[in-house]
Amino acid sequence: QVQLVESGGGLVQPGGSLRLSCAASGTIFKIDDMGWFRQAPGKERELVATISSGGYTNYADSVKDRFTISRDNAKKMVDLQMNSLKAEDTAVYYCNARILVGGSTWSWMNYWGRGTLVTVSS
């Protein structure tokens, strides 16, 4: 069974930094895109950043030049370095990954972590 587990959330003051990490575990043959999404209270879940297996990155306009996504393919991990945090970055952050898993047949499946809360407040 595949799991994505996030860590690193917490309370930070405006202008501060946090680093989120996500580790994939289980019977994994290959991981394609990995990414971070977030959901603020009363809002829909939105894309924050994604990174391909080859290292190509994509960011939401609202976080460009402040957030950096990276991954370690050998460790099956994806990180999100968040700098210059603003109150509007407050949300539950979810890790996402497209993973090739085996069984009776090989299938690409989309997995989500349970989320980690980031609160930006003075």
Rosetta constraint file for C-alpha pairs under 8 A:
AtomPair CA 1 CA 26 HARMONIC 5.29 0.50
AtomPair CA 1 CA 27 HARMONIC 6.34 0.50
AtomPair CA 2 CA 24 HARMONIC 7.02 0.50
AtomPair CA 2 CA 25 HARMONIC 5.60 0.50
AtomPair CA 2 CA 26 HARMONIC 4.39 0.50
AtomPair CA 2 CA 27 HARMONIC 6.26 0.50
AtomPair CA 2 CA 28 HARMONIC 7.10 0.50
AtomPair CA 2 CA 111 HARMONIC 7.88 0.50
AtomPair CA 3 CA 24 HARMONIC 5.65 0.50
AtomPair CA 3 CA 25 HARMONIC 5.34 0.50
AtomPair CA 3 CA 26 HARMONIC 6.40 0.50
AtomPair CA 3 CA 111 HARMONIC 7.55 0.50
AtomPair CA 3 CA 112 HARMONIC 7.92 0.50
AtomPair CA 3 CA 113 HARMONIC 7.04 0.50
AtomPair CA 4 CA 22 HARMONIC 6.38 0.50
AtomPair CA 4 CA 23 HARMONIC 5.60 0.50
AtomPair CA 4 CA 24 HARMONIC 4.57 0.50
AtomPair CA 4 CA 25 HARMONIC 6.63 0.50
AtomPair CA 4 CA 95 HARMONIC 6.92 0.50
AtomPair CA 4 CA 96 HARMONIC 7.62 0.50
AtomPair CA 4 CA 111 HARMONIC 7.19 0.50
AtomPair CA 4 CA 112 HARMONIC 6.31 0.50
AtomPair CA 4 CA 113 HARMONIC 4.63 0.50
AtomPair CA 4 CA 114 HARMONIC 7.71 0.50
AtomPair CA 5 CA 22 HARMONIC 5.37 0.50
AtomPair CA 5 CA 23 HARMONIC 5.39 0.50
AtomPair CA 5 CA 24 HARMONIC 6.64 0.50
AtomPair CA 5 CA 95 HARMONIC 7.71 0.50
AtomPair CA 5 CA 113 HARMONIC 5.48 0.50
AtomPair CA 5 CA 114 HARMONIC 7.01 0.50
AtomPair CA 5 CA 115 HARMONIC 7.94 0.50
AtomPair CA 6 CA 20 HARMONIC 7.01 0.50
AtomPair CA 6 CA 21 HARMONIC 5.58 0.50
AtomPair CA 6 CA 22 HARMONIC 4.29 0.50
AtomPair CA 6 CA 23 HARMONIC 6.67 0.50
AtomPair CA 6 CA 94 HARMONIC 7.39 0.50
AtomPair CA 6 CA 95 HARMONIC 6.61 0.50
AtomPair CA 6 CA 113 HARMONIC 6.43 0.50
AtomPair CA 6 CA 114 HARMONIC 7.34 0.50
AtomPair CA 6 CA 115 HARMONIC 6.29 0.50
AtomPair CA 6 CA 116 HARMONIC 6.19 0.50
AtomPair CA 7 CA 20 HARMONIC 5.77 0.50
AtomPair CA 7 CA 21 HARMONIC 5.28 0.50
AtomPair CA 7 CA 22 HARMONIC 6.38 0.50
AtomPair CA 7 CA 116 HARMONIC 6.45 0.50
AtomPair CA 8 CA 18 HARMONIC 7.11 0.50
AtomPair CA 8 CA 19 HARMONIC 5.89 0.50
AtomPair CA 8 CA 20 HARMONIC 4.54 0.50
AtomPair CA 8 CA 21 HARMONIC 6.21 0.50
AtomPair CA 8 CA 116 HARMONIC 7.34 0.50
AtomPair CA 9 CA 18 HARMONIC 7.20 0.50
AtomPair CA 9 CA 19 HARMONIC 7.57 0.50
AtomPair CA 9 CA 20 HARMONIC 6.29 0.50
AtomPair CA 9 CA 116 HARMONIC 5.34 0.50
AtomPair CA 9 CA 117 HARMONIC 5.30 0.50
AtomPair CA 9 CA 118 HARMONIC 4.96 0.50
AtomPair CA 9 CA 119 HARMONIC 7.96 0.50
AtomPair CA 10 CA 116 HARMONIC 7.96 0.50
AtomPair CA 10 CA 117 HARMONIC 6.15 0.50
AtomPair CA 10 CA 118 HARMONIC 5.03 0.50
AtomPair CA 10 CA 119 HARMONIC 6.09 0.50
AtomPair CA 11 CA 118 HARMONIC 6.16 0.50
AtomPair CA 11 CA 119 HARMONIC 4.73 0.50
AtomPair CA 11 CA 120 HARMONIC 5.91 0.50
AtomPair CA 11 CA 121 HARMONIC 7.11 0.50
AtomPair CA 12 CA 16 HARMONIC 6.04 0.50
AtomPair CA 12 CA 17 HARMONIC 7.14 0.50
AtomPair CA 12 CA 18 HARMONIC 7.49 0.50
AtomPair CA 12 CA 118 HARMONIC 7.79 0.50
AtomPair CA 12 CA 119 HARMONIC 6.28 0.50
AtomPair CA 12 CA 120 HARMONIC 5.00 0.50
AtomPair CA 12 CA 121 HARMONIC 6.29 0.50
AtomPair CA 12 CA 122 HARMONIC 7.64 0.50
AtomPair CA 13 CA 85 HARMONIC 7.64 0.50
AtomPair CA 13 CA 120 HARMONIC 5.41 0.50
AtomPair CA 13 CA 121 HARMONIC 5.01 0.50
AtomPair CA 13 CA 122 HARMONIC 4.98 0.50
AtomPair CA 14 CA 84 HARMONIC 6.99 0.50
AtomPair CA 14 CA 85 HARMONIC 5.37 0.50
AtomPair CA 14 CA 86 HARMONIC 5.10 0.50
AtomPair CA 14 CA 87 HARMONIC 6.36 0.50
AtomPair CA 14 CA 120 HARMONIC 5.77 0.50
AtomPair CA 14 CA 121 HARMONIC 6.00 0.50
AtomPair CA 14 CA 122 HARMONIC 6.50 0.50
AtomPair CA 15 CA 83 HARMONIC 7.05 0.50
AtomPair CA 15 CA 84 HARMONIC 4.17 0.50
AtomPair CA 15 CA 85 HARMONIC 4.87 0.50
AtomPair CA 15 CA 86 HARMONIC 6.39 0.50
AtomPair CA 16 CA 83 HARMONIC 6.15 0.50
AtomPair CA 16 CA 84 HARMONIC 5.47 0.50
AtomPair CA 16 CA 85 HARMONIC 5.51 0.50
AtomPair CA 17 CA 81 HARMONIC 7.51 0.50
AtomPair CA 17 CA 82 HARMONIC 5.41 0.50
AtomPair CA 17 CA 83 HARMONIC 4.40 0.50
AtomPair CA 17 CA 84 HARMONIC 6.23 0.50
AtomPair CA 17 CA 85 HARMONIC 6.21 0.50
AtomPair CA 18 CA 81 HARMONIC 6.22 0.50
AtomPair CA 18 CA 82 HARMONIC 5.25 0.50
AtomPair CA 18 CA 83 HARMONIC 6.75 0.50
AtomPair CA 19 CA 79 HARMONIC 6.94 0.50
AtomPair CA 19 CA 80 HARMONIC 5.62 0.50
AtomPair CA 19 CA 81 HARMONIC 4.47 0.50
AtomPair CA 19 CA 82 HARMONIC 5.92 0.50
AtomPair CA 20 CA 79 HARMONIC 5.48 0.50
AtomPair CA 20 CA 80 HARMONIC 5.00 0.50
AtomPair CA 20 CA 81 HARMONIC 6.45 0.50
AtomPair CA 20 CA 82 HARMONIC 7.91 0.50
AtomPair CA 21 CA 77 HARMONIC 7.04 0.50
AtomPair CA 21 CA 78 HARMONIC 5.92 0.50
AtomPair CA 21 CA 79 HARMONIC 4.37 0.50
AtomPair CA 21 CA 80 HARMONIC 6.46 0.50
AtomPair CA 22 CA 77 HARMONIC 5.47 0.50
AtomPair CA 22 CA 78 HARMONIC 5.28 0.50
AtomPair CA 22 CA 79 HARMONIC 6.21 0.50
AtomPair CA 22 CA 95 HARMONIC 6.30 0.50
AtomPair CA 23 CA 75 HARMONIC 7.66 0.50
AtomPair CA 23 CA 76 HARMONIC 5.99 0.50
AtomPair CA 23 CA 77 HARMONIC 4.52 0.50
AtomPair CA 23 CA 78 HARMONIC 6.76 0.50
AtomPair CA 24 CA 76 HARMONIC 5.49 0.50
AtomPair CA 24 CA 77 HARMONIC 6.25 0.50
AtomPair CA 25 CA 76 HARMONIC 7.55 0.50
AtomPair CA 27 CA 101 HARMONIC 6.63 0.50
AtomPair CA 27 CA 102 HARMONIC 7.52 0.50
AtomPair CA 28 CA 99 HARMONIC 6.82 0.50
AtomPair CA 28 CA 100 HARMONIC 6.33 0.50
AtomPair CA 28 CA 101 HARMONIC 5.38 0.50
AtomPair CA 28 CA 102 HARMONIC 7.60 0.50
AtomPair CA 29 CA 99 HARMONIC 7.50 0.50
AtomPair CA 29 CA 100 HARMONIC 5.51 0.50
AtomPair CA 29 CA 101 HARMONIC 5.71 0.50
AtomPair CA 29 CA 102 HARMONIC 7.18 0.50
AtomPair CA 30 CA 99 HARMONIC 5.87 0.50
AtomPair CA 30 CA 100 HARMONIC 5.09 0.50
AtomPair CA 30 CA 101 HARMONIC 7.42 0.50
AtomPair CA 31 CA 53 HARMONIC 6.97 0.50
AtomPair CA 31 CA 76 HARMONIC 7.79 0.50
AtomPair CA 31 CA 97 HARMONIC 6.98 0.50
AtomPair CA 31 CA 98 HARMONIC 5.93 0.50
AtomPair CA 31 CA 99 HARMONIC 4.49 0.50
AtomPair CA 31 CA 100 HARMONIC 6.21 0.50
AtomPair CA 32 CA 52 HARMONIC 6.16 0.50
AtomPair CA 32 CA 53 HARMONIC 5.33 0.50
AtomPair CA 32 CA 97 HARMONIC 7.02 0.50
AtomPair CA 32 CA 98 HARMONIC 5.30 0.50
AtomPair CA 32 CA 99 HARMONIC 6.07 0.50
AtomPair CA 32 CA 100 HARMONIC 7.82 0.50
AtomPair CA 33 CA 50 HARMONIC 6.79 0.50
AtomPair CA 33 CA 51 HARMONIC 5.70 0.50
AtomPair CA 33 CA 52 HARMONIC 4.34 0.50
AtomPair CA 33 CA 53 HARMONIC 5.88 0.50
AtomPair CA 33 CA 97 HARMONIC 5.83 0.50
AtomPair CA 33 CA 98 HARMONIC 5.64 0.50
AtomPair CA 34 CA 50 HARMONIC 5.70 0.50
AtomPair CA 34 CA 51 HARMONIC 5.47 0.50
AtomPair CA 34 CA 52 HARMONIC 6.39 0.50
AtomPair CA 34 CA 53 HARMONIC 7.74 0.50
AtomPair CA 34 CA 78 HARMONIC 6.88 0.50
AtomPair CA 34 CA 95 HARMONIC 7.52 0.50
AtomPair CA 34 CA 96 HARMONIC 5.62 0.50
AtomPair CA 34 CA 97 HARMONIC 4.29 0.50
AtomPair CA 34 CA 98 HARMONIC 6.57 0.50
AtomPair CA 35 CA 48 HARMONIC 7.56 0.50
AtomPair CA 35 CA 49 HARMONIC 5.56 0.50
AtomPair CA 35 CA 50 HARMONIC 3.97 0.50
AtomPair CA 35 CA 51 HARMONIC 6.02 0.50
AtomPair CA 35 CA 69 HARMONIC 7.89 0.50
AtomPair CA 35 CA 78 HARMONIC 7.39 0.50
AtomPair CA 35 CA 95 HARMONIC 5.87 0.50
AtomPair CA 35 CA 96 HARMONIC 5.10 0.50
AtomPair CA 35 CA 97 HARMONIC 6.33 0.50
AtomPair CA 36 CA 47 HARMONIC 6.50 0.50
AtomPair CA 36 CA 48 HARMONIC 5.43 0.50
AtomPair CA 36 CA 49 HARMONIC 5.40 0.50
AtomPair CA 36 CA 50 HARMONIC 6.34 0.50
AtomPair CA 36 CA 80 HARMONIC 7.56 0.50
AtomPair CA 36 CA 93 HARMONIC 6.66 0.50
AtomPair CA 36 CA 94 HARMONIC 5.58 0.50
AtomPair CA 36 CA 95 HARMONIC 4.75 0.50
AtomPair CA 36 CA 96 HARMONIC 6.00 0.50
AtomPair CA 37 CA 45 HARMONIC 6.55 0.50
AtomPair CA 37 CA 46 HARMONIC 5.43 0.50
AtomPair CA 37 CA 47 HARMONIC 4.42 0.50
AtomPair CA 37 CA 48 HARMONIC 4.93 0.50
AtomPair CA 37 CA 49 HARMONIC 7.01 0.50
AtomPair CA 37 CA 93 HARMONIC 5.69 0.50
AtomPair CA 37 CA 94 HARMONIC 5.10 0.50
AtomPair CA 37 CA 95 HARMONIC 6.48 0.50
AtomPair CA 37 CA 96 HARMONIC 7.36 0.50
AtomPair CA 38 CA 45 HARMONIC 5.41 0.50
AtomPair CA 38 CA 46 HARMONIC 5.45 0.50
AtomPair CA 38 CA 47 HARMONIC 6.56 0.50
AtomPair CA 38 CA 48 HARMONIC 6.59 0.50
AtomPair CA 38 CA 91 HARMONIC 5.86 0.50
AtomPair CA 38 CA 92 HARMONIC 5.43 0.50
AtomPair CA 38 CA 93 HARMONIC 4.26 0.50
AtomPair CA 38 CA 94 HARMONIC 5.79 0.50
AtomPair CA 39 CA 43 HARMONIC 6.23 0.50
AtomPair CA 39 CA 44 HARMONIC 5.87 0.50
AtomPair CA 39 CA 45 HARMONIC 4.27 0.50
AtomPair CA 39 CA 46 HARMONIC 6.30 0.50
AtomPair CA 39 CA 91 HARMONIC 5.24 0.50
AtomPair CA 39 CA 92 HARMONIC 5.33 0.50
AtomPair CA 39 CA 93 HARMONIC 6.60 0.50
AtomPair CA 40 CA 44 HARMONIC 7.23 0.50
AtomPair CA 40 CA 45 HARMONIC 7.36 0.50
AtomPair CA 40 CA 90 HARMONIC 6.42 0.50
AtomPair CA 40 CA 91 HARMONIC 4.20 0.50
AtomPair CA 40 CA 92 HARMONIC 6.38 0.50
AtomPair CA 41 CA 91 HARMONIC 6.95 0.50
AtomPair CA 47 CA 59 HARMONIC 7.80 0.50
AtomPair CA 47 CA 60 HARMONIC 6.46 0.50
AtomPair CA 48 CA 59 HARMONIC 5.87 0.50
AtomPair CA 48 CA 60 HARMONIC 5.23 0.50
AtomPair CA 48 CA 63 HARMONIC 7.06 0.50
AtomPair CA 49 CA 57 HARMONIC 7.09 0.50
AtomPair CA 49 CA 58 HARMONIC 5.41 0.50
AtomPair CA 49 CA 59 HARMONIC 4.33 0.50
AtomPair CA 49 CA 60 HARMONIC 6.22 0.50
AtomPair CA 49 CA 69 HARMONIC 6.57 0.50
AtomPair CA 50 CA 57 HARMONIC 5.59 0.50
AtomPair CA 50 CA 58 HARMONIC 5.20 0.50
AtomPair CA 50 CA 59 HARMONIC 6.67 0.50
AtomPair CA 50 CA 69 HARMONIC 7.10 0.50
AtomPair CA 51 CA 55 HARMONIC 5.67 0.50
AtomPair CA 51 CA 56 HARMONIC 5.37 0.50
AtomPair CA 51 CA 57 HARMONIC 4.39 0.50
AtomPair CA 51 CA 58 HARMONIC 6.50 0.50
AtomPair CA 51 CA 69 HARMONIC 6.89 0.50
AtomPair CA 51 CA 70 HARMONIC 7.06 0.50
AtomPair CA 51 CA 71 HARMONIC 7.54 0.50
AtomPair CA 52 CA 56 HARMONIC 5.17 0.50
AtomPair CA 52 CA 57 HARMONIC 6.60 0.50
AtomPair CA 53 CA 73 HARMONIC 7.39 0.50
AtomPair CA 55 CA 70 HARMONIC 7.65 0.50
AtomPair CA 55 CA 71 HARMONIC 7.67 0.50
AtomPair CA 57 CA 69 HARMONIC 7.29 0.50
AtomPair CA 59 CA 63 HARMONIC 6.65 0.50
AtomPair CA 59 CA 64 HARMONIC 5.89 0.50
AtomPair CA 60 CA 64 HARMONIC 6.37 0.50
AtomPair CA 63 CA 67 HARMONIC 5.61 0.50
AtomPair CA 66 CA 82 HARMONIC 6.19 0.50
AtomPair CA 66 CA 83 HARMONIC 5.16 0.50
AtomPair CA 66 CA 84 HARMONIC 6.09 0.50
AtomPair CA 66 CA 85 HARMONIC 7.72 0.50
AtomPair CA 67 CA 80 HARMONIC 6.74 0.50
AtomPair CA 67 CA 81 HARMONIC 5.49 0.50
AtomPair CA 67 CA 82 HARMONIC 4.48 0.50
AtomPair CA 67 CA 83 HARMONIC 5.98 0.50
AtomPair CA 68 CA 80 HARMONIC 5.67 0.50
AtomPair CA 68 CA 81 HARMONIC 5.05 0.50
AtomPair CA 68 CA 82 HARMONIC 6.63 0.50
AtomPair CA 69 CA 78 HARMONIC 7.22 0.50
AtomPair CA 69 CA 79 HARMONIC 5.71 0.50
AtomPair CA 69 CA 80 HARMONIC 4.56 0.50
AtomPair CA 69 CA 81 HARMONIC 6.37 0.50
AtomPair CA 70 CA 78 HARMONIC 5.71 0.50
AtomPair CA 70 CA 79 HARMONIC 5.29 0.50
AtomPair CA 70 CA 80 HARMONIC 6.55 0.50
AtomPair CA 71 CA 76 HARMONIC 7.52 0.50
AtomPair CA 71 CA 77 HARMONIC 5.54 0.50
AtomPair CA 71 CA 78 HARMONIC 4.13 0.50
AtomPair CA 71 CA 79 HARMONIC 6.02 0.50
AtomPair CA 72 CA 76 HARMONIC 5.86 0.50
AtomPair CA 72 CA 77 HARMONIC 5.23 0.50
AtomPair CA 72 CA 78 HARMONIC 6.37 0.50
AtomPair CA 73 CA 77 HARMONIC 6.53 0.50
AtomPair CA 85 CA 89 HARMONIC 6.48 0.50
AtomPair CA 85 CA 120 HARMONIC 6.79 0.50
AtomPair CA 86 CA 90 HARMONIC 7.57 0.50
AtomPair CA 86 CA 120 HARMONIC 6.19 0.50
AtomPair CA 87 CA 119 HARMONIC 7.53 0.50
AtomPair CA 87 CA 120 HARMONIC 4.86 0.50
AtomPair CA 87 CA 121 HARMONIC 6.01 0.50
AtomPair CA 88 CA 120 HARMONIC 7.64 0.50
AtomPair CA 89 CA 118 HARMONIC 7.60 0.50
AtomPair CA 89 CA 119 HARMONIC 7.55 0.50
AtomPair CA 89 CA 120 HARMONIC 6.72 0.50
AtomPair CA 90 CA 117 HARMONIC 7.77 0.50
AtomPair CA 90 CA 118 HARMONIC 5.41 0.50
AtomPair CA 90 CA 119 HARMONIC 4.64 0.50
AtomPair CA 90 CA 120 HARMONIC 5.42 0.50
AtomPair CA 91 CA 117 HARMONIC 6.01 0.50
AtomPair CA 91 CA 118 HARMONIC 5.53 0.50
AtomPair CA 91 CA 119 HARMONIC 6.64 0.50
AtomPair CA 92 CA 115 HARMONIC 5.79 0.50
AtomPair CA 92 CA 116 HARMONIC 5.37 0.50
AtomPair CA 92 CA 117 HARMONIC 4.28 0.50
AtomPair CA 92 CA 118 HARMONIC 6.01 0.50
AtomPair CA 93 CA 115 HARMONIC 5.23 0.50
AtomPair CA 93 CA 116 HARMONIC 5.26 0.50
AtomPair CA 93 CA 117 HARMONIC 6.16 0.50
AtomPair CA 93 CA 118 HARMONIC 7.00 0.50
AtomPair CA 94 CA 112 HARMONIC 6.71 0.50
AtomPair CA 94 CA 113 HARMONIC 5.72 0.50
AtomPair CA 94 CA 114 HARMONIC 6.58 0.50
AtomPair CA 94 CA 115 HARMONIC 4.38 0.50
AtomPair CA 94 CA 116 HARMONIC 6.62 0.50
AtomPair CA 95 CA 112 HARMONIC 5.74 0.50
AtomPair CA 95 CA 113 HARMONIC 5.18 0.50
AtomPair CA 95 CA 114 HARMONIC 7.92 0.50
AtomPair CA 95 CA 115 HARMONIC 6.88 0.50
AtomPair CA 96 CA 110 HARMONIC 7.23 0.50
AtomPair CA 96 CA 111 HARMONIC 5.67 0.50
AtomPair CA 96 CA 112 HARMONIC 4.67 0.50
AtomPair CA 96 CA 113 HARMONIC 6.53 0.50
AtomPair CA 97 CA 110 HARMONIC 5.88 0.50
AtomPair CA 97 CA 111 HARMONIC 5.39 0.50
AtomPair CA 97 CA 112 HARMONIC 6.77 0.50
AtomPair CA 98 CA 108 HARMONIC 6.45 0.50
AtomPair CA 98 CA 109 HARMONIC 5.60 0.50
AtomPair CA 98 CA 110 HARMONIC 4.56 0.50
AtomPair CA 98 CA 111 HARMONIC 6.35 0.50
AtomPair CA 99 CA 108 HARMONIC 5.41 0.50
AtomPair CA 99 CA 109 HARMONIC 5.29 0.50
AtomPair CA 99 CA 110 HARMONIC 6.34 0.50
AtomPair CA 99 CA 111 HARMONIC 7.32 0.50
AtomPair CA 100 CA 106 HARMONIC 6.64 0.50
AtomPair CA 100 CA 107 HARMONIC 5.50 0.50
AtomPair CA 100 CA 108 HARMONIC 4.34 0.50
AtomPair CA 100 CA 109 HARMONIC 6.24 0.50
AtomPair CA 101 CA 106 HARMONIC 5.68 0.50
AtomPair CA 101 CA 107 HARMONIC 5.56 0.50
AtomPair CA 101 CA 108 HARMONIC 6.37 0.50
AtomPair CA 101 CA 109 HARMONIC 7.11 0.50
AtomPair CA 102 CA 106 HARMONIC 4.43 0.50
AtomPair CA 102 CA 107 HARMONIC 6.48 0.50
